[in-house]
Each structure stands twice: as structure tokens, then as C-alpha cells.
């Protein structure tokens, strides 16, 4: 846990550490991430493992957060991270009166995307709308209608189709439909699919039956298991 920044680490990955550098002026976006051909792992443009943490984008996100370049630099230089997973959503949020519309979604993500670029980091835009087994196609389409074309040319941006879309209801057709919808609007952006929280036979079967060639589709399956140990083989 990064207590100084009130963020919870999303990955616990042992790998190469980023080399520190100083932000001077406007930075070019990082090159698109690549899939390591040996380990089949999504890595940065320099081959380093993606090491990151999770961030809210809610209105209650305190001021010393993703809105400020110093926060990104601290994550990069002090915590040796190179990516932030930005939890974004349309509509309401449990236990919060906040309702996010399309304009607010775009405005907040613009800030986060530009801050990540200025710090020389990657950003994963995570669709957290209707998550955790309450998948909704209307909201999915509305979210990606805004996001997918908006950042399709920002090479440091990664898309995460839907956080925990299914519980025991995963289908290969559903995963493929998510991929196709985003890919049509963002031809070159890496897409993380499935975003499993509990790995089981149904989830793995659906991933295999999606028909997606993960070696060539510029896509991957994400999982953030609350169980340990967990291994996913597709």
C-alpha cells in the first residue's frame, strides 16, 4: 500500500525497475506496449514489466492525486511504477451520490491521460461501470463511444474493456463482442479483456472460446485474483 498517495497497488510484480528521470517540458507519449514473445506478458515499450497501482477518478479523489503531476512523478520515482490503472465509470457509484455523465468522463480522463504522458508513464483506462457481475451492454457501449475514439492515437493509453463483467455467466461470444466493439473504434490500442477476479473453469473456457488470437490481436486477458495462488493458462 502506498500510504503517502492513498492508492492500493494493483499488481505485485517482481521485475526490472524503471530508471528515474526528470520531467522537463512536454513529453511525447510512451510508445505502445508490446507483448513479450517469450513470456506472453504485456510489457512497456522498453521491454520492462508493467508495474502499477490503481486510482479512483471520483469527485472525492483528493487533490494530491491523479490531478497533479507531482503525484505521477512520485509514483514513478519513489515507487518505481510505470502505469496507473484509472478506474472510470458512467452513471452512479455504490454508496456515493455521484453520477458521472459523458462530458465529465471525458474531462477527468483528459487530465489523467495528459498527466501520465507528462510523467512518461502508461495509463490503463478501466471501465468500471456496472462492474462485478452486473454487466450492461448499453452502458458498455456508451462508455466506449466516448473513450475508444478519444484516445485511440495516444500510444501510452491501454483500454480495459470491463472490470469483472461476469460471475459464472462468462461466454466466449460476450468477450469477443466487447473486443470487436472497441477495436472498431480504436484499431491500434491494446485491449485488456475479461478482467477476472475469481478464476474458475467457466472463465477459462470462455476465454478460450472467444476466438480471439491473443498473439496477434493486440489484446490480453487481465486478472486480479483475490485468491492466492492463482494461475491462468489460455
Phi, psi and omega in degrees: 000132178266085187298326183295339184240004175054040179237150178255126181299136183265329177241149169238081187249129175267122182192195180292143180269147177291146175276128181293148176207167185255134177283123177228113179070205183269130181264150169285151178300147172301154174293158182301146177294159182231162177262120178299121185292339181271307185269352180058038182246141177286126183229168179289173181297339178263007178088356180285146175301146173283124181235118187212183176223172185257143178223138169286159170236018182297164177297334181273003174298122188294162190295333179273051184230216186300346181285346186240134181299327181299328178295315180295318181295322178295318177298320182290310188272325183270325182255357179059041178260155178229007179207148173236133175267111185265112182280106183245158181202158169251146178090214186264168179231136182306136176063023178221140178281356185290137173234123183258127175258181185297321181294318179293319177304310182295318183296316181290319180291328175303316179298310183297316181297317181288325177293319178299317179297317181297330179269359181071034183242168173265160174223133173259119175271110185261121175282103182258011178293137176047046185277183167064046176092003180245046184301139181222119184295323181298315179291320177304310181297317181297319180298308186282340172298326177279309193279313190303309179285336185293322185243018185298334181259003177272108191287347179266005183259135177241142179256135172246111194305313184194127176286126176042064186291329187229151165233106179066010180237019183289140175225150177298322180296322179294318178295316181296321180295323176297313180301311184298322183294316181287318183299325179296333182261345181218085188298333189242359182281138176291136183241124173267127184245159170079305177046060186288143174253331180229110184279125176213179185298324181296315181295314181295319179299317180296318180299319179291325185274002180291337181079006181275130175272095187294343177286335188235355185267002184055047182215161179209166175259131179256145171212145181225071191296140172266003178252155180214134354276162176221139178227134179243123177238120180240000000 
